[in-house]
């Protein structure tokens, strides 16, 4: 049976069907993709016998470049400013604290081999945005808590990638200590963000001036810029992963031609890359090997969940206004996902001993915690209501010339019966309501259209007027002003 043209599409179709069905229980799609790979792999159905860790590492690394770019692209400057201290602290020092505490317990406390403890501590040190958000996207959490989790999980991946790369290089060279490793880490961490910012500025300049009439050319440019950012940074000895993350964050917070199209393409590409990578990694898993390491996997999960992550959260957010309940949830919401499993292929690709055990231990940790995050939210009483779903109908603004106009979506409160007519709203100049989504129906608005509670309003306006538009639409539904 041809694995590429028969088995692969069957796995992908099965993953999507399972994801739709399991969505009611908020099971992360990456876990479903991983399970699909395991199911069709050597130890279960045996449809595809795959054991090439080096190839898996290359594919996973390629995918991770675009996953990290999209993670940065989706972080708004305002959101980051609101939770910069706790989220930024956890994204940098939290990773180091998690890795350091895990290493200390495994090596000094439990007597695990130095190399194995060090690699595991680095690999498992970051949390995953896609896995966490796929579980919590339908729940309404306190704004500061949810924003902190989003920013942390999106921003801490580059640090974990950098930490793992340095550790693998040091162990592979047989020199896990020394000044050279410290200097290499410092250079990678310092030069990566600067190079990413410079590449993003160059990309915006090119996109704003080339203006090709064929939209597909923008997507080719996007792929080329992202890959070149990573490649040149690595050639210069900087962190390519950190560079693409900063490039994504920089581009995501400035206007450029065809930004909406690039954003949609980037999100879709990252989603496909995520699923394909996890299917491939699932094929690389051999469940029969788990019988000999299940106890180590349990120990790793307990150390990470009840020692390392709590230490990182409580130290990293000290004095930042988060109460104990929120900190406890952040501890459990430190879900390991795409990046740790991808990083688990690095030791295997480098030919380090015990690398298969490291990969399997990470997989076991992800599977256990990923299936219990929703229960923790309910137990702590943080799931107060279901979040509004995405509109069933949407419009997108594809610009082929520089413009500060943008489309925004405003959710009107669902618990209010009636609302004003559009002609009675005090909207900013050059603002047009283009679409009203009301449940299963789409309404083409005009001046006499009366808004209703629960409507989702799509508005075309200048980007600088976004806050004023939201205030104008929500004010009639506010009892204090109505």
PEQUI-V47633 format. One line per field, one symbol per residue. phi: phi as a letter, one per 30 degrees, with the letter a starting at -180 (. if undefined). psi: psi as a letter, one per 40 degrees, with the letter a starting at -180 (. if undefined). A space follows every 10 residues. Layout:
phi=???
psi=???
This chain:
phi=.dddcbdedd dddddddddd ddddchdddd dddddddddd dddcdhdbcb bcdddddddd deddeddded edddcddddd ddbddddddd dcdddddddd dddddddddc ideedddddd dddcdccbdd dddddcdccc ceeddddddd deddcddedd dddddddddd dddibdbjde dddddddedd dedddddddd ddddddddcd hddddedddd dedddddded ddddddiddd dddddddddd ddcbdadidd dddddddddd dddedddddd dddddceddd dcbdddddde dddddcbdde ddddddcdic icdddddddd ddddddbede dddddddddd iddidddddd dddddddddd dbdddddddd icddaddddd edbbbbcccc aeacdacbcc ddedccdbad dddcdcddeh cbdcabcbid cccddbeddc dbejdcccbc adedcedddd ddddedcced cd
psi=hhddeddddd dddddddddd deddefhhdd ddddddddde adecdfdhgh fgdddddddd dddddddddd dddehidddd ddfddddddd dcdddddddd ddddddddde fiiddddddd dddeeiihdd dddddedeih ihdddddddd ddddeedddd dddddddddd ddeegeiidd dddddddddd dddddddddd dddddddedd fidhdddddd dddddddddd dddddeeihd dddddddddd defiiihfdd dddddddddd dddddddddd dddehgdded deeddddddd dddddecddd ddddddehfe ehiddddddd ddeghhbddd dddeedddde fiiedddddd dddddddddd eeddddddde fegdihihii idiiiihhhe ihieiihihh hiheehdiai ideeigiiif hhhdihhgbe ihhhiadehh iiheihhhhh ihdeeddddd dddddeehdd e.
